[in-house]
Amino acid sequence: MEFFDFADMPVDTSWPTGMKKLFAEDEEELFPPERIRFAEDIDVQDVIYSHKPEAELHMLIYSPKEKTKHHYPLVVCIPGSGWHKQTLTDNYRYAQHLVREGYIVVSVQYRHAAIASMPAPIVDTKNAIRYLVLNAAKYSIDTQRIAVMGDSSGGHTALMVGLTPCKLFTDDEYKGVYFSIKCVIDFFGPTNFSTMRNAPYLAEDHAAADGSIGEVLGGRDVDECPEECALYSPVNYVKEGIALPDVMILHGNRDGVIPFSQSVEMFEKLRDCGHFVEFLCFEKAAHWSGGFRSWTMLKAVRDFLRNNMKE
């Protein structure tokens, strides 16, 4: 493993069978940095869904102000933050685009690594979904069509929520409320904590005790806790002959934060076990740059949802 500055990060030339490449680095950003402006046709509600000893947990619910249907499919978004404190409005721009495509979109907060370690992010996100299922009539949600989507650490959480049984990683909150996930969209999330250091090059060591993965594992280097690493790595929940939601993976092959090899590993495991998976490589893209805020990205996500969230 070799460390590089972000500016000098080499391109990972891996090309697993079935992967598709997208070229969008020169496209104009759909979501340029600017102050937050909620659209007039979108209703945004800040809701507390859980009261934990460490914190009250919020969600932002995006929905059309003029509802034309009784029930809308649900997209649960988990903002990436390196498992640190999240900013729920980070994904508000594409959330509003998806609302206009006919979805209820919910941005979910979980207990961050400074106040709770694994499996808190997974437990909290599952509880958020249970809250939404329990209140489906109030928020006009179709509980049979639920997708989870996240970027970076949020992508990891989305995969863990989507690929693990509903009863796994839960507490007594909203006990007895069940849900199923139709599809998962993972933007460059870590998929195997144990192989994070196997990448040929990185910009920083997240697997160290003071790295983002080490912090959410309770301040331990991944080499010191192999059992926990296996338990919280979504790739280990992919097996032949079991029912899993359809999965979409998006990753740039010049990502120095989460190695591109993490998505290659997940893609190959899903593919080889006979599950539906779509893997889009953004050529020469880094972490959240080089096309990830482009129309090409949004169209790919929109088309995947249209195909996999049908009634």
LINVEN-V547808 format. One line per field, one symbol per residue. phi: phi as a letter, one per 40 degrees, with the letter a starting at -180 (. if undefined). psi: psi as a letter, one per 20 degrees, with the letter a starting at -180 (. if undefined). A space follows every 50 residues. Layout:
phi->???
psi->???
This chain:
phi->.bcbcdcbcccccdacdhcbbbbaccccccbccaccbccccbcbbcbcba bbdcacbbabbbaccbcbbcbbcbbcbbccaggcccbccdbccccccccc chbcbbcbcbccccbacdcdccdcccccccdcccbcccbgbcccbbbbaa bfcccdcdccccccddccgbbccfcgcbabbcabbbcfccbadcbdcccc aacabcccdccccdcccggbccccacccdccbbcccbcbcgbcbccbbbb accbcccbddcccdccdccccccgccabbbcccgcccgaghcbbcdcccc cdcccdcbbcc
psi->pppqqhhjprpojqmqpiqqqqojhjqpphmqprqpopqhjppppopoiq oqhhqpprqpoprphnpirhpqqpoopopqjkjapqohjhkhghghghgi ikqpppppqrprhiiqaqkghggghhhghgghghkgghjlpoiinpqppr qchhggggghghiqqhiqmraipkpipqrqphqpooolqpiohhjhjiqh qrhqniirhjrhghgijkkqqhiimhghgghkohhijorqjqpqqqpppp qqjkoigophhghgggghggghjjqpppoopopjqbokrkiikrhggghg gghggghjkq.
